[in-house]
Amino acid sequence: MYFTDRGIEELADRRGEETVSFQWLAEQLRLFVDLNPEFETAVDRLATWLARQDDTVDE
């Protein structure tokens, strides 16, 4: 288990029943980077990875 799994688990436990739009998610990611610019690269990589999920071929 990675340390980040704790945050993911908390997110699932607290907000798991909610439905959100990708527009809302994009706004939250922008806000997070504005408040924490040192994470810009990581957030950009996550957003790119999420955006390209349909491009992945299951092996």
C-alpha positions, 0 to 999 in steps of 0.5 A, spaced: 500 500 500 502 506 498 502 512 502 497 516 497 492 510 498 490 513 504 488 519 501 484 515 495 481 511 501 478 517 504 476 520 498 472 514 496 469 514 503 467 521 504 465 522 497 464 516 494 456 516 493 457 523 489 457 524 482 461 530 479 463 532 472 469 532 469 469 540 468 468 540 476 474 536 477 478 540 472 476 546 476 478 543 482 485 541 479 486 548 477 485 550 484 489 545 487 495 547 483 494 555 484 494 553 491 500 548 491 504 550 484 510 545 486 505 539 484 503 542 477 507 537 474 504 531 477 497 534 476 498 535 469 501 528 468 494 525 472 490 529 468 493 527 461 493 520 463 485 521 465 484 524 458 487 518 454 484 512 458 480 511 452 487 510 448 489 505 452 489 498 449 488 492 454 493 487 453 
